[in-house]
Amino acid sequence: MSWWGKVIGGTFGFVMGGPLGAVLGAALGNYFDNGLDGIGAEPLGGPRSNERTQTAFFTAVFSLMGYIAKADGKVSRDEISLAEQVMGQMQLQTAQRKIAIKLFDQGKSDNFPYQAVLAQFKRECGRSRNLIQMFLEILTATALADGQMEQSERRILESMAISLGWRKADFDQLVMRLSAQFRFEGDVAPADRLKDAYKVLAIESTADDATVKKAYRKLMSQHHPDKLVSKGLPEEMMEMAKKKTQEIKTAYDTIMDSRK
């Protein structure tokens, strides 16, 4: 049974307690009046299942998307549209979509315990750097959705990345890649598109072919859908990972075609 089937089916043996459990429990209020906090919950030091990690990822992503969207004092239409786009790419069932919206709304609340939620998410995901990278990419895309990243949003995202074990330089590179990706998908001049293609792969335009291929293969491996799901990415987010690999491939093809 999938992580979602276990949640709705009432099989709580894998569900975490703590702030993530409380946030998800509140979102599931229509299903379970008492929420999930403490109902059959495993202690944090107990066995970690893939379904448990998938549940943590889903809960943290949508609630923290709401928190990031509100970080600059307002939630823009573009940020809401991005959240809806993520839900669309996940092809969520009606019930799942309602829960995702409730999680997003909780993240926007003034008393949302984002630091506690983030700390538990880190514990639940263990040492899976690629899974954490996908998590940061989704949240960073939320901040970039309206065309620019406010300083308040960047400070929070940078703090989150460092809390999750990333160096500032690595986070800066991630922001550069995603910013270039947003432009790369737009209607830009061929020369600017090529410049952004190099930034999508996080390499210099002077890199030789071997370096280009190495960067391409590394990013493709990091975003491989099956690998990410095996680490705890919800199955519903496989399409997002596939889209990401297609974007990386398009950038690579753009570079290699320019060198022919």
N, C-alpha and C positions, 0 to 999 in steps of 0.2 A: 504494500500500500504506500502511496506517495505521502510526503510530509503533510500536504493539505488534507488528504483523506484521513490521516491519523488525527489531525487537529479536530476536524469536524466530526469524525467518528468517535471522538471521546477517548482515544487511546493516548493517555497523557504520560506514559512512562518515559518518553523521550523529551518531554517539554521542560524547558528550564524555568526556574523561579526567578527571583530578582527583578530588576527594573524592566528587562525585556519581557519577562513573563507578565508583569503588571500591565505594561503597555499593550501587549497582544490581548491580554484578558479583557481590558477595557474595550478594545476594538471588537472583540467577540461577544460583547455583552448581550447582543440579541440572541446568541446561541446558548450562552451559559451565564445565568444571572450572577454566579459567584466568580466569574473570570477564571483565570488559570493560575494565579499566584498561590502556590502551595498545594495545588490539586495534583497529587501524584507526581510532583516535580522531582527530577533528579537533583541531587546536590551538584554544585558546579564542579566538584572534583571527581564526579562519577564518570562512567563510561560515556564517550562522545559518539553519537550516531550521526550518519550523514543527514538523516531527516531533521535531527535537532539543529545541525548547522544551517540547513536550508531554511528552517523556521526562523532562526536568529537573523539570517541574512535578509529575508523578506521583511521582517519586522523592523530591523535597523535601517534598511534602505529607505523605506517609505516614510518612516517617522522622521529620520534625519533629513530627508529631502524637504519636508515641511519646515524643519528648523532652519536649514540653509536659506530657503526661499524667504523666510521672515527676517533673516539676519540684518538686512539693510533697512528694516523698519516697515517694509511693505512687501506684499506678494504680487508680482507682476502677472499679467495675462500670459506672457511667454513662459514663465516658470510653471504656472498651472498647466499650460499646454504640454510642456515637456513631461510633467508627471503623467498626464493623460496619454502621451505618446509612449512612455515606458509601459504603461498598463496595456496599451494597444499592442505593442510588440510582444508582450507576454501572453496575449490572447487569454486574459484572465476570464474566468467564469464570472457570472453576475455577482455571486456571493464574495468571491475573492476581490473583485473590483471595489465592492462596498467596503470591505475590510481595509484595502489599500488606501482608500480615500479617508477613512477614519484615522488610520495611522498618520497620514499626511497632516490631517487637521490637528492631531495631538501634538505633532512636532511644532506646529505654529503657536501653541499655547504658551503663555508667559512663564509657566512653572515647569516646562518640560525638562526632565533631568538628563540633558544630552550627554554630559560627561559620564554619568553612571551607565547610561545605555551604551556609549562607545566603549567603555572599559569592559563591560560584559561581552560585547560583540567580539572584542579582541580575544578574550579568553575562549569564547566558543569556537572561533575560527582557527585557534592554534597558531601554527607557524606558516600557514599557506599564504605566501606573499602574493601569488597571482590572484587569489581570491580577494585579498584585501585591495589589490590594485584595481580590480574590476569595481569593487565597492567605491573606491575613491573616484574613479572615472565617472560613475553615475552621479555622484554628489557634485563633482566639479562641473559636469555638464549642466546640472541644475543652475549653478551660479552663472554659467556662461549663456544660458538660454535666452536672455534678453539682450544679447549682443555685447555685454561688458560685465566684468566682474568687479563689484564694489570692494573697496578696501576692507570693509567689515566682513564681507563674505570670504575674502582671501585669508584674512587673519584666522578666522574660525577653521577654514579648511586646512590651512597650514598646521594649525594646532592639532587638528584631528589626525593628520598624516603623521606628525611627529609622535603623537600618542600611540599610533599603530605601528611604530617602529621604523618609520621612513625618515631619511635625511631630508633637510630642506632642499638641497640641490636636486634630489630625486623628485620631490613634489614640484619644484619649479619646472623641471623637464616635462612632467606630466601635464601641467597647465599649458606649456608651450605646444605640446603635441595636440591637445584637445582644441586649443584656440585655432591652430592651423587647420585642424580637421573641419571645424565649423566654416572657415573661409573656403577650404578646398571643395566643399560640397556646394558652394554658392557659384554665382555667375561672375567669374573673375577672368582677367586677361591671362593668356597662356603662360607668360613669363612669371606672373605672380602665383599661378597655380603650381608651377614647377617648384618655386621657392617653398611653398607650403608643403609640397610633397616631401621634400627633404626634412622639413620640421616634423611632419607626421611620423617619419621614421627616426627622428631625433639624431640626425647626422648632418654633417656639413656638405655643401655642394661639391667640395673638392675631394670627397671620399672616393676611393677607387671602387671598382665593381665588386670586389671581394667583400669590402666593408659594407657596401649597400646590401648585398645578399645576406650577410651575417646579421645585420640589423633587422632586415625583413623576416628572416627565419626566427629570430629571437622573439619578435613581437607576435608572430603567428603562433608560436608555441605557448606564449603567455596567455593568449586569448582563445586557445583551442577549446571549443564548446564541451567536448566530452571530458577533457581533463578538468575543466572548471566545475562541471557537475559532479565529478567524482570527489572533488574537494569540498563541495557543499553549496555550489550555486544552484538555486531552485531550477528544476527542469524547465519551468515556464520562461526562464531567462536565456535559454539556449539560442533563441532567435536573435537576441541582442548580441550575444557573443559571435554568432555567425555574421551578423551585419558588421561588427567590428573587424573581423578578419577580412571581409570583403573590402572595407575601406582601406585597410592596410595594403591589401593586394593592389587596389587601384592606384594608390600612391606609388608603390613599387613599380608597377607597369608604366606609370607616367615618367618616372625617372629613367627607366631602362629604355623606353621608346625615344626619349630625348637624346640618348647616347648612341643611337644607331646611325 
